[in-house]
Protein backbone atom coordinates (compact mmCIF):
# COMPACT_ATOMS: atom_id res chain seq x y z
CA UNK A 1 0.00 0.00 0.00
CA UNK A 2 1.12 3.49 -0.76
CA UNK A 3 1.74 6.00 1.99
CA UNK A 4 -0.76 8.84 2.03
CA UNK A 5 1.68 11.39 0.52
CA UNK A 6 2.74 8.97 -2.23
CA UNK A 7 -0.88 8.13 -2.94
CA UNK A 8 -1.86 11.79 -3.20
CA UNK A 9 1.09 12.52 -5.50
CA UNK A 10 0.23 9.52 -7.68
CA UNK A 11 -3.39 10.62 -7.81
CA UNK A 12 -2.38 14.15 -8.81
CA UNK A 13 -0.15 12.83 -11.60
CA UNK A 14 -2.87 10.51 -12.89
CA UNK A 15 -5.37 13.38 -12.88
CA UNK A 16 -2.95 15.56 -14.86
CA UNK A 17 -2.41 12.70 -17.28
CA UNK A 18 -6.16 12.20 -17.61
CA UNK A 19 -6.62 15.85 -18.52
CA UNK A 20 -4.08 15.49 -21.33
CA UNK A 21 -5.47 12.16 -22.60
CA UNK A 22 -9.03 13.46 -22.68
CA UNK A 23 -7.97 16.42 -24.81
CA UNK A 24 -6.27 14.12 -27.31
CA UNK A 25 -8.77 11.23 -27.41
CA UNK A 26 -11.26 10.71 -24.60
CA UNK A 27 -12.02 7.15 -25.79
CA UNK A 28 -8.45 5.92 -26.07
CA UNK A 29 -6.93 2.89 -24.40
CA UNK A 30 -4.60 5.15 -22.42
CA UNK A 31 -7.54 7.24 -21.16
CA UNK A 32 -9.24 4.04 -19.98
CA UNK A 33 -6.02 2.96 -18.23
CA UNK A 34 -5.68 6.27 -16.42
CA UNK A 35 -9.34 6.24 -15.36
CA UNK A 36 -8.96 2.72 -13.99
CA UNK A 37 -5.80 3.64 -12.08
CA UNK A 38 -7.49 6.67 -10.54
CA UNK A 39 -10.42 4.47 -9.52
CA UNK A 40 -8.06 1.98 -7.89
CA UNK A 41 -6.19 4.73 -6.04
CA UNK A 42 -9.39 6.33 -4.77
CA UNK A 43 -10.65 2.92 -3.66
CA UNK A 44 -11.93 2.78 -0.12
CA UNK A 45 -11.25 6.45 0.68
CA UNK A 46 -13.68 7.81 -1.95
CA UNK A 47 -15.71 4.83 -3.14
CA UNK A 48 -18.27 6.90 -5.07
CA UNK A 49 -15.57 8.75 -7.02
CA UNK A 50 -13.66 5.50 -7.48
CA UNK A 51 -16.75 3.82 -8.94
CA UNK A 52 -17.37 6.77 -11.27
CA UNK A 53 -13.84 6.49 -12.69
CA UNK A 54 -14.07 2.72 -13.02
CA UNK A 55 -17.41 2.98 -14.83
CA UNK A 56 -15.98 5.53 -17.25
CA UNK A 57 -13.08 3.17 -17.92
CA UNK A 58 -15.55 0.32 -18.45
CA UNK A 59 -17.54 2.36 -20.99
CA UNK A 60 -14.38 3.00 -23.01
CA UNK A 61 -13.30 -0.64 -22.79
CA UNK A 62 -16.71 -1.78 -24.03
CA UNK A 63 -16.09 0.14 -27.26
CA UNK A 64 -13.66 -2.71 -28.07
CA UNK A 65 -16.47 -5.19 -27.47
CA UNK A 66 -18.34 -6.48 -24.43
CA UNK A 67 -16.30 -9.67 -24.43
CA UNK A 68 -12.91 -7.98 -24.57
CA UNK A 69 -10.41 -9.03 -21.89
CA UNK A 70 -9.91 -5.39 -20.88
CA UNK A 71 -13.60 -5.27 -19.92
CA UNK A 72 -12.92 -8.17 -17.57
CA UNK A 73 -9.97 -6.28 -16.03
CA UNK A 74 -12.18 -3.33 -15.11
CA UNK A 75 -14.99 -5.58 -13.89
CA UNK A 76 -12.54 -7.23 -11.48
CA UNK A 77 -11.67 -3.82 -10.02
CA UNK A 78 -15.36 -2.91 -9.75
CA UNK A 79 -16.04 -6.21 -7.98
CA UNK A 80 -13.20 -5.54 -5.52
CA UNK A 81 -14.64 -2.11 -4.75
CA UNK A 82 -18.14 -3.50 -4.33
CA UNK A 83 -16.78 -6.18 -2.04
CA UNK A 84 -15.03 -3.53 0.10
CA UNK A 85 -18.39 -1.77 0.38
CA UNK A 86 -19.97 -5.06 1.45
CA UNK A 87 -22.13 -5.17 -1.67
CA UNK A 88 -21.55 -8.85 -2.21
CA UNK A 89 -24.40 -9.39 -4.70
CA UNK A 90 -22.97 -6.75 -7.06
CA UNK A 91 -19.46 -8.13 -6.62
CA UNK A 92 -20.62 -11.65 -7.41
CA UNK A 93 -22.40 -10.44 -10.55
CA UNK A 94 -19.20 -8.74 -11.72
CA UNK A 95 -17.16 -11.88 -11.08
CA UNK A 96 -19.74 -13.97 -12.98
CA UNK A 97 -19.43 -11.63 -15.95
CA UNK A 98 -15.63 -11.90 -15.76
CA UNK A 99 -15.89 -15.69 -15.81
CA UNK A 100 -18.27 -15.55 -18.78
CA UNK A 101 -15.85 -13.32 -20.70
CA UNK A 102 -12.90 -15.54 -19.86
CA UNK A 103 -14.79 -18.65 -20.98
CA UNK A 104 -15.57 -17.00 -24.31
CA UNK A 105 -11.99 -15.82 -24.73
CA UNK A 106 -10.51 -19.22 -23.93
CA UNK A 107 -12.99 -21.09 -26.08
Buried (B, 14 or more C-beta within 10 A) or exposed (E): EEEEEEBEEBBEEBEEBBEEBBEEEEEBBBBBBBBBBBBBBBBEEBBEBBBBBBEBBBEBBBBBEEBBBBBBBBBBBBBBBBBEBEBEEBBEBBBEBBEBBEEEEEE
